[in-house]
Amino acid sequence: MRIAVTTPTGNVGRHVVATLVRAGVRPRVLLRDPGRLAPGLRDEVDAVPVDQYDADAVVAATRDIDALFWVNPTSGHGDPLAEYARATSGVVRAVTENGIGRVVFQSSVGAEKRHGAGDIDGLAETEIALDGTGVDVTHLRCGYFFTNLAFELEALRAGTLQVILPLDQPMAWVAPRDIAEVAATRLLSPAWSGRCVQAVHGPADLTWRQVGDILTAATGRRIGVERITDDAMRARLRRAGMAESLVEAVIGMSTGLREDFVPEQARTLRTTTPTTLAAWAYDHLRHRIADEVA
């Protein structure tokens, strides 16, 4: 099977690539700079320099591909919804013109709303566009990534995370590596067809208050969580240099899901994955906080 993987150095993509290699597949990996691949991986993949915003390049890079793992790219600077739309036009053309048989798309819990969830609205539009091609597609509706905490190192060192969700509102938290295992399994499995939605909920729904307690135990540092107003969060994001469109996209991911939102898929054995936040934080977060202090 000929499989292509986008964002192969990302939090999810790098694990998708490694899993495929272990399964005996030589994946085609699409990225701007193949030099970013780990040295030991370069001989195990076919690397193609691609800008995912360049539709012609995406089409050319995915010729003769049977299955595609697609992640919408984002620069982290401009309007993410506009960037997602640009990238979506490329994947739709690639699927259509190259006759790609199946796609696994990294989406998010909240995409089922279609509108009103900030950044997630762009993922919803990609879901709709892929559905319109008639390709066999699995939309991975992922929970909140553990790795988002890596953007909060300064706050973690200071001992207080600031959020705009109610502190006792539970939501799905998931390890990117677990998402990758689900994605790779879907890419390799012949047992599904048509349009599928596969939630990836992690091991448990957690409140921010519980997250603070878990991080405290895992890192050995007292970490509290404080709820602030939406406007206070906007001001914080602006001070970090975010453009206004990005600020609103980030804010919307919380405001759009904090009232009367119920995920389309309930937590089941099928949607639950094993890696706990406690284990991930001990392995990946504890030393990053301690090293900086030292």
PyMOL commands that set and color helices and strands:
alter all, ss='L'
color gray80, all
select helices_A, chain A and resi 13-22+34-36+39-44+55-61+80-98+111-113+120-133+146-158+176-188+208-219+230-239+244-255+277-284+286-293
alter helices_A, ss='H'
color red, helices_A
select strands_A, chain A and resi 3-6+28-31+46-49+67-70+102-108+136-142+144-145+160-163+171-174+195-200+204-206+224-227
alter strands_A, ss='S'
color yellow, strands_A
deselect
rebuild
show_as cartoon
